[in-house]
Amino acid sequence: MIASALQAAGLFLVTNIDDIIVLSLFFARGAGRRGTTSRILIGQYLGFGGILLASVAVALGADLFLPDGAIPYFGLIPFLLGCYAAWRVWRNGDNDADDADDRPISAYMVAAVTFANGGDNIGVYVPVFLAVGSGSLMAYCVVFLALVAVLVVTARYMATRKPIAEVLERWEHILFPAVLIILGLIILIEGGAFGL
């Protein structure tokens, strides 16, 4: 059981390291707003819960739930959210970057980006889940869910370090839409969506 937990921790870290950047940008976007951490945490759990549920469902034979061909199209979610954020920055101008989006971070937005970014996770988790027994599968799920909180805390820590926070504060209005658009394009292109 300990070996399964260690393997699960390693697999989680390898497949979710890119989320630290995205989550840090969410923290930068929501800096100074009450409830940002809880909305990001809830959103991350919702999005990762969807990834985990889809992975387990496919591993248990529910291929109809999430056909392989659908996964690349999840790249449209961060791509469109990034385009919308870029449009808002453009509309408000560079000198009004702080006012580009006065709304608080939404747990649903975090969940959507997390789930869309998890297509590669599903592709990795399914074969692993197929190879381990049901006891190990349960251990993987428990470890993954525990590490989601660690991931969010790490991203928050990084986003609040003075040098990193200064860079994020200065460039967040450009980095946030750019990262979402690039993330969406990578998911679409690597998955072969639209024949790309």
N, C-alpha and C positions, 0 to 999 in steps of 0.2 A: 504494500500500500504506500509506503514511503517512497519507493522507487517511482511509482505512478505519479505521486504528488510532485516529485522533483522533475520528472519528464514533462508534466503538465505546466509547471512554472517556466521551464525553458521554452516550451512551445509557445506559451502565451507571450513571453518577452520578445521572442523572435518575430511573431506575427503582429504585434501591437506597438512596436517601438515608434512607428511613424505616427501613431495617434498622439504622442506627446507633443509634437509640433502643432497639430491641429487643435488639441485641447488648450495648449498655451495661448494660441491665438484667440480662442473663445474667452479665456480668462482675461486677456488684454482688452478684448472688445467690451467685456462686462466689468472692467476695473472700476471700483468705487460704487458699484450698484449693489444694493442689498439683495441677497438671495442668489447671486451669481453662482457661487460654489454648489449650492443645493440643486439648482436647475441643471448645471453641467453634470453633476453626479447622477441625477435622475435620468437625464438624457443619455449619458454613457451607458447606464444600466439597461435602459430600454433598447438602445441600439445594439449593444452587445448581447443582450438577451435574445433579440431577434436573430442575430448571427448564430448563437449557440443553439437556439431552437431549430433553425433551418438545418444546421449541421447534423444535429441528432436525428431530425426527421428524415433527412436524406440517408444517413447511415443506417437507419432502421428500415429503410425501404420505401419511404414516401417520396419517390422521385417525382410524382405528379405534383407535389407541393411546390417544388422549386426546380423547374427544368434547368439544365446546365446552360441552355441558350439565353436564359433570362438574366443571369448574373451580370454580364457586362453592361446591360442597360441601366443598372443601378448607378452607373457613373453619371447619368443625367441629373441625379439629385444634387451632388455637390457642384456640378458644372452650372446648373441653372441657379442655384443659390449664390454661387460666386459671381455669375453674370449680373444678378439682381443687386448684390452688394457693390459691384463695380459701377453699375449704373447710378446707384444712390450717391457714391463718392463723386462721380463725374457731374451729376446734377447739382450737387452742393458745392463743387469746386474744392481744390486742394486746401485753400485757406480755411475752409469750414470742415475739415476732416473730422474734428471731434464731434460735430453735429451730424455726421453722415448717417448715423443710425441711433436715434435716441431711445429706441425700444430696448428693453432688457433681453438678454440671451434667452431663447426659448428652449426648454427641455426637448421639445419635438424637433427643433432644428438640429440640436446636438445629436439626437437619436437618429435622425435621417442621415446625417453626414457619417456617423459612426457605422450605421448599417451599410450604407453605400460603399464605404471604405473597406468593408469586411468581406467583399466577394472573394478576395484571395484567401482570407481566413477560412471561409467555407470550403474552398478547394483544398486546403491543407488539412483541416479538421476531419473531414469526412473519411479519408483513407485511414487516418489514425484511429478514429472511432470505430471503424470497421475491424481494425486489427486488434483492438483491446477487448477484454471481456466487459460485462455489464458493471461489475464492481469497479473496475478501473475507469470506465466511462463516467460513473458517478463521481469518482475522485477528481477526474479532469474537470468536470463541471463545477464542483465545489471550489477547486483551486482557481479556476478561471474567474469565477464570480468574486472571490476574495481579492484577486489581483486587480480587478477593475477599480476598486477603491484606491489601491496603491498607485495605479496609473494616474488617476485624477489628482491625487495628492502630489505626486511627482510633477505633473504638469503645472499645478498651482504653485508649487515651490519654485519651479524654474521661472514661471512668469512673474513672480514677485521678487526675484533677485534683482538688485539695483541695475547692474549693467544690461541684463536681459530685458528688464522692465522698461528701461529707457529706450532701447532699440524697438521693442514692441510698441511702446506708446507713440514713438515718432513715426513708425512705418506701418503700424497695424492696419490703417485704412487702405493701404496698397497690398500688404502681405495677405490679409484675410481673403479678399476676393481672388487674388492671384493663386494662393495655395488651393482654394476650393476649385477653381477652374482647371488648374493643372492636374489636381487629383482626379477630377471628373474625366478629363481627357485621357489620362493614363489608364483608368479603369475601362473606358470605352475602347481605346486602341488595343490594349493588351488582351482584352476579351474578344476582340473582333466584331464589336457591335457595328451595325450599319455597313458591314463588309470592309471595315477599316483594316 
